[in-house]
Each structure stands twice: as structure tokens, then as C-alpha cells.
Amino acid sequence: MSERAGNGLDAEDNKLLVLARGALGRTGGTSGAAVRDTDGRTYAAGEVALTALRLTALQSAVAAAISSGAEGFEAAVVMGGQLRDPGVAAVHEVSPSARIIFTDRSGAIYDTVEDPEVSA
């Protein structure tokens, strides 16, 4: 049985939360995200807010993972993001069963998306 952090996440998902928090802090945006691929590698990113390119933190993390050769996702954590994040569709396009955990900026979980139909 895996140990759970105080926020109810197992150790692997809590690592994603820590990485998402770090990305949020580094970029100074409104959200940060981290994804874990099916090989156990993690990718974290913040929002991209350029005139020529706008990506949510989750879209940025997915793009980093895919461009690094990730073939599937197990889970993602989005800190400070919105449930209607277009990155949800990107995660589920690659891995329909991937779990996406949404937390507020303090790290408290407020929703989990596991079914791709929820984000449609």
C-alpha cells in the first residue's frame, strides 16, 4: 500500500504537486502543472503568455513531455488552473485513462478528472 501525504495524494502524485508548485513559483503565473508519463518521467511547466503563443501550464507540460518522447501519461497535477483547461483534452487524447488532479494555490485538491467525457 502506498503512503498518503496530508493532502490525500500518494507519494508519486504528491511529487507532481511539488513540481507544479515549483513551476508556478518560477514563472509567477496563475498556474503550474506537472505530468508523469508511463515510464515514470515527470515534466513540469508554467503558463506561456506571449503575444505569439499562449499555453496553459498543463498544455505546456504536455508539450514538454510529448516533445521529449513521452508515449502516454499516468497522471497530472494542475495547481491554480481551471477545470476547462484545454490541456485536459490533450492529456486524454494521448491517454484517455490518465488522472488529472486540480488543486488550488495552497495545494488543496478541489477536483479530479478521470473520465475524458467530464472535460468535453
Disulfide bonds with the S-S distance in Angstrom:
none
